[in-house]
């Protein structure tokens, strides 16, 4: 059985899935609510693990 590599999303993809602005995604990353890794030249962009986005959405939907 092959191991699946972790899927990472861009800030724009994360914003679309979460139905929020890119600015809000950056705020969630900087505040530590969403984990992210830096990538690209000079580590200028973020990649967010898809599993973390799904977990954040699941947790936020149960907090009513």
N, C-alpha and C positions, 0 to 999 in steps of 0.2 A: 504494500500500500504506500503510495507516494505522499510525501508531506507537502501540503499546500503552503506557498509563501504567504506571508502576511500581506494583506491588501492595504495600501496607503492611499489616502485621498488628498487632493489639493484643497486649498482654502475655498476656492470657488465651488468645487464639488461638495464639500462639507456644508457650505452655506445653502446650496440647493436642496440637499437631502434634509437638512434641519429646518428649512424654510425661514432662514434668518439672513441678515446681511453679512458680507465678508468682514466688515468691521467688528461685528459681534463675535464672529469666529475668532478673530485675532484677540479680542478681549478675553474670551474663554480660555484660549491657549496661554496668554500671558498671566492670567490669574490662577492657572493650574487646574482649572476644571476640565480641560481637555488636554491629554498628553499629545505631544507632537515632537517630530524630529526636524532638524534643519537640513535642507538639501540645496543643491544648486551651487552655482559659483558664489564663493564667499559665504556660503550657508545663508543665503538671503531669503530663501522661501521655506515654508513649512510643509510637512506632510503629516497628516493625522491618520492614525490607524482606524480603519473602518470599524473594527470591533469596538473601539472606544466610543465612536459616534453612536453606534447602535445601543451600547450600554447606557450612555448619557441620555439618549431619548427614552429608553425603557425606564430608567430611574426617574426622569422628570415627568413622565406620564403617570406615574403612580403617586406623585406628590401633589395631591389635589386638596 
